[in-house]
């Protein structure tokens, strides 16, 4: 019977050895996957930061565009007022010139 127990013991030891080996192999794979996952998380985090920065730049540019549009509108309105003033002054000058020519005759 001791041979039988010895065989059972050896079979069990072999089984545990195989399980231990398999366990170490799976642990190694899990650590590799965890390492890759950590690296991907770092890349994603960096990309998220880049996106946040890009969105800030876009918002700043949108504000600048709105400010420039407003300034352009004001400038355009000022030019229209100046043009109307110049037209008015030119008409007044023409009337004045015509009156003075008419008086000379």
C-alpha positions, 0 to 999 in steps of 0.5 A: 500500500505504501507504493500506492500512496507514493504514486498518489503523492507523486501524482498529486505533487505533479498536478500541483507543480503543473498548477503552480507553473500554470499559475505563474504563467497566468500571473506573468500574462496578467502583469504584462496586460496590466503594464500595457493597460497602464501605458494606454491609460497614460496615453489616454490621459495625455490625449485628454489633456491635449484635447482640453488645451485645444478646446481652450485655444478654440474658445480663446480664438472664438472670443477673439473672433467675436471681439474682432467682429464687434470692432469691425462693425463699429469701424464700419459704422464710423466709416458710414457716418464719416462718409455721410458727413463728407457727402453732406459737406460736399453738397454744402460746398457745391451749394455755396460755390453755386451761390457765389457764382450766381452772385458774381453774374 
